[in-house]
Structure formats: structure tokens, C-alpha cells
Amino acid sequence: MDQNSSIFNFRALKIPFTVLALYLVLEIVFRIYFFGVHTVFNWKKFNPQGILVTDIAHKVSDPYISWKLTPNINKYFKTKMFTTNSLGLRNPEIQLNKQIGITRIAVLGRSVTMGAGVNDDEVYTSVLQKKLDEWKPDAYEIINCAVGGYNIKQMAEYYESYVSLLKPDLVFLPITKSDLTKFIPDKPLPFEAAIPEHTNLRYYLSFSFIYESARLLAKRITNKTISTDWNDRLRETMDLAEPTIKASVILSRFLNKLNKDEIPCYVYSARRSNQFNKEYLELSRNQMKNWVQQHEGAVFLNSDDYIIKFFSNDYTVYFGDNHPSAEMHRVMANALFENMKYRYSQ
């Protein structure tokens, strides 16, 4: 009887152990193919975890901001080198008091502008700084003030609390078409809500590229099979669970505040790579342009025409992450540079 029980227990465990072993083999092959053999031996260092699961971000007391980048970070994030300065910006060290004769440009944004999945010198703000230095040395200072996971209200609050202290002469504001229509919570989720416990399966799955890739693939399939109307209704239902405000209202207030302070704002698109199709770009560009033109002091930079013209097939970080690759960051930097060169050469 005991022998039969042992055989039964072995057979019962055989399937899950086989599935786990196959999963690990696929994960190892995936890592070697996309990132190299070295990523196999340190899963804690090389993983697809988002900013809120790592120590790259930390909690702040302001409930309307909730988190910001941790100062003086020098580590790997999504397999790439990620460095922050003493102010908690993914940017080289800067002086609080700007130099005379230099135009200081503060770039707000989320994970795309922060540079998720690319090295420090590959982020489009860094590439743009180099191009501006070659064009007009000691004339422009780009400061990357983007923080992954932010919504529009967090960006506006972050500017008021931290970025405004840098006294920028110009603000760059990358937004998306959905920022003009969707509702966002009055307060973001508490920072603790984004961190899974070590006893939670989600914590261990966050180290797996296969898991993150499967999630993205499922999302793509769902987006194709579920109508945009139903997606919007679902988001609205989720948004209304707590007090919300329309993102475009926050944007308008922010642009009006900058205009009152006599700080021009350049608005443009910093897109994830799954949005680079001609029809979407044209519709999005026209909607954003018409909206921006209603705000005094705001200028719409049309970077999409340049991006679609020089679009590369090598546009994502890897299959399971639709953040722009280093090549696409270079294209975005070139698009902004051409816009600036045209405006400042007149």
C-alpha cells in the first residue's frame, strides 16, 4: 500500500515538475538568444521587472506623486545600465544654478523618455544633447526629468515640487493621444501596492522574460479581439472606482501655468513601438496638434513624420517589451533635433 502510494505521488508530481523544467529551459534559451549567456547566471540582476518592483524608485511623502527615482543609482535595469544623479534624475550631474547663455530644457515623461530597456547614453534625451552640442556647443542643456509609471497628474505635480526648482527656460512634454481623452485617478496607487510580497507568486514571475512576453502577447491579442469602445468602457469603469479627473484638464492647467510663468512648452509624441503605423500616427498627430494649438505658449512638434520616414524594423527592446529600442531612441532624437534646428535657425 505504501509502495503504491509512493508511485502515485511520484506520478502526480511528474507533470508539474516536467512543466517547470520545460519553462526553465525556455527561459534560459530566451535569455541567451536576446541578451547573452551572462544573463542566465544572475536572474536578480538581469530581469524584466518594472520600475516599481525594483529599488530604482522609492516612496515619497506627497500622495499625489507617490514615488520618484532613487538618487545615485548605478545598476542594471531591464538588462541595461541605469544611472541617476544626486537629484534622482536619469541625467548627468547638473548645477542647480544654470549657466548664463545656456537654454535649460526640462524633459518630462514616463518610461519611454526615462529610457526603459536602453543604456544611459542611448536614451533619446542623451542622444539629442550630443547632437545639440555638435550643432551649437554650450548653447543647450537637456535635463531628463522622466519617471516611469507616471500619469499626467503625477508629471504636473512632480514638475511643481522638483523640476521647477531647476528654473528651466523650456519644457518638453511628450504625451499620447489617450492623454487627451482618458480619466485618471485623483491620487495614484500607493507605492506599496505595486510591490508584491516575497510570498506572492507574482514576485517570482517578475524575474521571468517568458512570463512578461506571454503577458504582452496576450494583451496584443486581446486588444485585437476587443473593440476600442469596450476597452474605453472598461478603463472608464475602473477609473470611476475612485475620484478621477480628465487628463486633458490637468494638461490644460499645466500648460496655462507654464505660459503664465513665461516658460514655453514643446509638446510631442514619445510613443511605444507598437504605435508606429501610418493611419494611427496621422490621426493621433492631427488630434494632438489641434488640441495643443488651443493653448497659448505651447508648441506642437511634429516628430511623427520623421519617425515614420526612418522607421526601423529593429524598433523594440525585445519581443516581450514594446519600449523603443536604442535605434528608435536615436530616430526620436533626430526628429526632435530637426524640429529644433528648424525653429532656432530662423
C-alpha positions in Angstrom: 0.0 0.0 0.0 2.8 2.4 0.9 4.6 1.5 -2.3 1.6 2.2 -4.4 1.1 5.5 -2.6 4.7 6.4 -3.4 4.2 5.6 -7.0 1.0 7.6 -7.2 2.7 10.6 -5.5 5.6 10.4 -8.0 3.2 10.3 -11.0 1.2 13.2 -9.5 4.4 15.3 -9.2 5.9 14.3 -12.5 3.7 16.6 -14.6 4.3 19.8 -12.7 8.0 19.1 -12.4 8.2 18.4 -16.1 6.3 21.7 -16.9 8.6 23.6 -14.6 11.7 22.1 -16.1 10.4 23.0 -19.6 9.7 26.5 -18.5 13.2 26.9 -17.1 14.7 25.6 -20.3 12.7 28.1 -22.4 13.6 30.9 -20.1 17.3 30.1 -20.4 17.1 29.8 -24.2 15.2 33.1 -24.4 17.8 34.9 -22.2 20.7 33.6 -24.3 19.1 34.4 -27.6 18.1 38.0 -26.8 20.6 39.1 -24.1 23.6 36.7 -23.9 24.8 33.8 -21.8 25.8 36.1 -18.9 22.1 36.8 -18.1 21.5 33.2 -17.3 23.7 33.2 -14.2 22.2 36.2 -12.4 18.4 36.4 -12.6 18.3 39.0 -9.8 20.5 41.4 -11.9 19.1 40.7 -15.3 15.3 40.6 -15.4 12.3 42.4 -16.9 11.0 43.9 -13.7 9.3 47.3 -13.9 10.4 50.3 -12.1 8.0 49.9 -9.1 9.2 46.4 -8.4 12.9 47.4 -8.1 14.8 49.8 -5.8 15.2 52.2 -8.7 12.2 54.0 -7.4 11.3 54.9 -3.8 8.3 56.2 -1.9 7.8 60.0 -1.4 5.5 61.6 1.2 3.5 63.5 -1.4 0.4 61.3 -2.1 -0.1 63.0 -5.5 3.4 61.9 -6.6 3.8 58.6 -4.6 7.2 57.7 -6.0 10.3 59.1 -7.8 13.6 57.8 -8.9 16.2 56.9 -6.3 19.2 59.2 -6.3 22.7 57.9 -7.1 21.6 54.6 -8.6 24.2 52.7 -10.7 22.8 49.3 -11.6 21.2 47.2 -14.3 17.5 47.8 -15.2 15.9 45.6 -17.8 19.5 44.3 -18.6 20.8 47.8 -19.3 22.9 50.2 -17.3 20.7 52.6 -15.4 22.3 55.6 -13.6 20.7 58.5 -11.7 22.4 61.7 -10.4 22.2 63.1 -6.8 18.8 64.7 -7.6 17.3 61.3 -8.7 17.3 62.1 -12.4 18.5 59.8 -15.2 20.9 62.5 -16.2 24.5 63.5 -15.6 25.1 65.8 -12.6 23.8 69.3 -13.0 24.2 72.6 -11.2 21.1 74.0 -9.6 22.1 77.4 -10.9 22.1 77.3 -14.7 24.9 78.9 -16.6 24.3 82.3 -18.3 23.8 81.9 -22.0 22.6 78.3 -21.9 19.0 77.4 -22.6 17.9 74.8 -20.0 15.4 72.3 -21.2 13.5 70.1 -18.8 12.1 67.0 -20.4 9.1 65.4 -18.6 7.7 62.0 -19.4 7.3 58.4 -18.4 9.1 55.1 -19.1 9.8 55.8 -22.8 11.5 59.1 -22.0 13.1 57.7 -18.9 14.7 55.1 -21.2 13.4 51.7 -20.0 15.4 49.0 -21.7 18.3 51.1 -23.1 21.6 52.3 -21.7 22.2 55.7 -20.2 23.8 57.1 -23.4 21.2 55.6 -25.6 18.2 57.5 -24.2 16.8 59.9 -26.8 17.4 62.9 -24.5 21.1 62.0 -24.2 21.4 61.5 -27.9 19.7 64.8 -28.5 22.1 66.6 -26.1 25.1 65.3 -28.1 23.6 66.4 -31.4 22.8 69.9 -30.0 26.4 70.2 -28.6 27.8 69.4 -32.1 25.5 71.9 -33.7 25.8 74.7 -31.1 28.3 74.0 -28.4 27.4 75.3 -24.9 24.0 76.5 -26.0 21.5 74.0 -24.7 21.3 71.8 -21.6 18.9 68.9 -21.7 17.7 67.5 -18.3 15.8 64.2 -18.3 13.1 64.5 -15.6 11.0 61.5 -16.7 9.8 58.9 -14.2 8.4 55.5 -15.2 4.8 54.8 -14.4 3.6 58.4 -14.0 0.3 59.6 -15.2 -0.3 63.2 -16.4 -1.2 64.5 -12.9 1.9 63.0 -11.4 4.1 64.6 -14.1 2.5 68.0 -13.3 2.9 67.6 -9.6 6.4 66.4 -10.0 7.3 69.4 -12.1 5.9 71.8 -9.4 7.7 70.0 -6.5 11.0 69.2 -8.1 11.6 70.3 -11.7 10.5 73.9 -11.3 13.4 74.4 -8.8 15.8 73.9 -11.7 14.3 77.0 -13.4 14.1 75.7 -16.9 13.8 78.0 -19.9 11.8 75.5 -21.9 9.8 72.4 -21.1 9.5 69.3 -23.4 6.3 67.4 -22.8 5.8 64.0 -24.5 2.1 62.8 -24.4 -0.1 60.3 -26.2 -3.5 60.6 -27.8 -5.1 58.8 -24.9 -3.9 61.6 -22.6 -6.5 63.9 -24.2 -9.4 61.6 -23.5 -9.0 59.3 -20.6 -9.7 59.9 -16.9 -7.0 59.4 -14.3 -7.3 58.9 -10.5 -7.1 61.9 -8.4 -4.3 60.1 -6.5 -2.1 57.4 -7.8 -1.9 54.0 -6.2 0.2 53.9 -3.0 3.8 52.9 -3.7 3.4 49.8 -1.5 0.5 48.5 -3.7 2.9 47.9 -6.6 5.4 45.8 -4.7 4.5 42.1 -4.5 5.4 40.2 -1.3 8.1 37.6 -1.5 5.4 35.0 -0.7 3.5 36.1 -3.8 3.9 34.1 -7.0 3.9 37.3 -8.9 7.2 38.3 -7.3 9.0 35.3 -8.6 7.4 35.5 -12.1 8.6 39.1 -12.3 12.1 37.7 -12.9 11.0 35.8 -16.0 11.2 37.2 -19.5 9.0 34.4 -20.8 6.2 35.4 -18.4 6.4 39.1 -19.3 6.5 38.2 -23.0 3.4 36.0 -22.6 1.6 38.8 -20.8 2.4 41.3 -23.7 1.3 38.8 -26.3 -2.0 38.1 -24.5 -2.6 41.9 -24.3 -1.9 42.3 -28.0 -4.4 39.5 -28.9 -7.0 40.9 -26.5 -6.7 44.4 -28.0 -7.3 43.0 -31.5 -10.4 41.0 -30.4 -12.0 43.5 -28.1 -13.2 46.7 -29.7 -11.8 50.1 -28.8 -15.2 51.1 -27.5 -15.2 48.2 -25.0 -11.6 48.9 -24.0 -12.6 52.5 -23.2 -15.6 51.4 -21.2 -13.5 49.0 -19.2 -11.0 51.8 -18.4 -13.8 54.2 -17.5 -15.4 51.6 -15.2 -12.0 51.0 -13.5 -11.3 54.7 -13.3 -14.7 55.5 -11.6 -13.9 53.2 -8.7 -12.2 56.2 -7.1 -12.3 60.0 -7.7 -11.0 60.8 -11.1 -10.2 63.8 -13.3 -9.9 64.1 -17.1 -6.2 64.1 -18.1 -6.7 66.8 -20.6 -8.0 69.2 -17.9 -4.7 68.6 -16.0 -2.7 69.2 -19.1 -4.5 72.4 -19.9 -3.9 73.7 -16.3 -0.3 72.7 -16.6 0.2 74.4 -19.9 -1.6 77.6 -18.7 0.7 77.6 -15.6 3.8 77.4 -17.7 2.5 80.2 -20.0 1.8 82.4 -17.0 5.4 81.8 -15.9 6.6 82.6 -19.4 8.1 79.2 -20.0 7.4 77.8 -23.5 6.3 74.2 -23.7 7.0 71.9 -26.7 4.5 69.1 -26.9 5.3 66.0 -29.0 4.8 62.2 -29.1 7.2 59.7 -27.4 5.5 56.5 -28.4 5.8 52.9 -27.6 6.9 51.0 -30.6 3.5 49.2 -31.2 2.0 52.5 -32.2 4.1 53.1 -35.4 1.5 52.6 -38.1 0.7 55.3 -40.6 -3.0 55.5 -40.0 -2.7 55.7 -36.3 0.1 58.3 -36.5 -1.8 60.6 -38.8 -5.0 60.5 -36.7 -3.1 60.9 -33.4 -0.9 63.7 -34.8 -3.8 65.8 -36.1 -5.8 65.4 -32.8 -2.8 66.4 -30.7 -1.8 69.3 -32.9 -5.3 70.8 -32.9 -5.5 70.4 -29.1 -2.1 71.9 -28.4 -2.8 74.9 -30.7 -5.6 76.0 -28.4 -3.1 76.7 -25.6 -1.0 79.9 -25.7 2.7 79.3 -25.2 2.5 75.7 -26.2 4.0 74.5 -29.5 3.4 71.1 -31.2 6.5 69.4 -32.5 5.6 67.1 -35.4 8.1 64.3 -34.8 5.9 61.6 -36.2 6.5 62.4 -39.9 10.3 61.9 -39.4 9.8 58.8 -37.3 7.6 57.1 -39.9 10.0 58.0 -42.6 13.1 56.5 -40.9 11.2 53.7 -39.1 13.4 50.6 -38.4 12.3 47.0 -38.1 14.5 46.9 -35.0 12.2 49.0 -33.0 11.5 47.2 -29.7 13.7 46.4 -26.8 12.9 42.7 -27.4 9.9 40.6 -28.3 8.3 40.8 -24.8 8.8 44.6 -24.3 7.4 47.2 -26.6 9.5 50.1 -25.3 11.6 51.6 -28.1 15.0 50.2 -28.7 18.2 52.2 -28.8 17.8 52.5 -32.6 14.3 54.0 -32.1 15.6 56.4 -29.4 18.1 57.6 -32.0 15.4 58.2 -34.5 13.3 60.1 -31.9 16.3 62.2 -31.0 16.9 63.0 -34.7 13.2 64.0 -35.1 13.4 66.5 -32.2 16.8 67.8 -33.3 15.4 68.6 -36.8 12.5 70.4 -35.3 14.8 72.4 -33.0 17.3 73.2 -35.8 14.4 74.5 -38.0 13.0 76.7 -35.2 16.3 78.1 -33.9 17.8 78.7 -37.3 15.2 81.1 -38.4 
